Amino acid sequence: MAQFRLQGSKVLAVDMTGDAVKARNGCMVAYTGQMNFKKLSGGGNGLRGMVTRRLTGEQMEVMEVQGQGTCFFADRATEVNLVRLNGETLFVEADNLLCTEGSLHTGTSFTGLNGMASGTGLFTTKVDGHGWAALTSKGPAIILRVSQGQPLRVDPGAYVAHTGNLNRALKSGGGWTTLIGEGGGEAMQVEFTGEGLVYVQPSERLTFGGDV
């Protein structure tokens, strides 16, 4: 089994003894030992995954890394966050998924018009199974718990990923004052309800539903 660990806060180190992992194409920065690199089609899910991703527009170029030694992964000096999955599903923006254990399955999930309006797209990436996944974020991500009766609202540009039984809906962050230019600037937010965890980065990517 591949062992995931952090080398500082911005580099993922994966110790392998013949194991395989799937990583974003081009994110390897160094390795020791013997490693083989193979580009995978369809996000690692073959022809079906390639067709699905082209139809959905959820872009993620993936490579398989297998060997004996330690491989180091990073992406533009962003922070790396480790997530352990024990049978649940992780929903994550494709740009934030750095690496997964080879045993984990990746696919796409329909987010609906809420995703398109918030700027994250109609589809997002989902990861399920048992194993480790590594996510990137602009700055150290915070993990916020959502429980029944305690909804959470997140700026679309700060959202990274979530797990659990959560529903999300696009909500307006302002009323008449926003329309006439006297609001706080946070036009739209994504509201999460249910039970689960949400990963939020302390930096906002540009989205359709951002400042107005």
Number of C-alpha atoms within 10 A of each C-alpha: 14 20 14 24 18 17 13 10 15 20 21 27 21 22 20 22 15 14 18 22 23 26 28 24 19 13 16 20 12 11 16 12 11 14 16 11 16 12 17 19 18 21 29 22 17 11 13 13 17 20 14 16 22 11 10 16 14 22 17 22 16 22 23 20 21 21 19 17 16 19 23 19 23 22 20 9 13 17 22 29 23 17 15 15 17 11 12 14 19 21 22 22 21 22 17 22 24 26 27 26 23 22 16 18 18 22 19 20 16 13 16 13 15 16 19 16 16 22 17 23 20 18 22 24 24 21 22 19 17 17 20 21 24 22 24 27 27 19 16 18 22 15 13 13 18 20 16 10 9 11 16 18 18 17 24 26 22 20 25 23 24 22 21 16 15 18 13 17 16 21 15 13 18 16 11 9 11 17 11 8 10 11 16 12 14 16 19 23 24 23 18 24 19 18 18 17 21 24 21 24 21 13 15 14 14 13 18 16 22 19 14 13
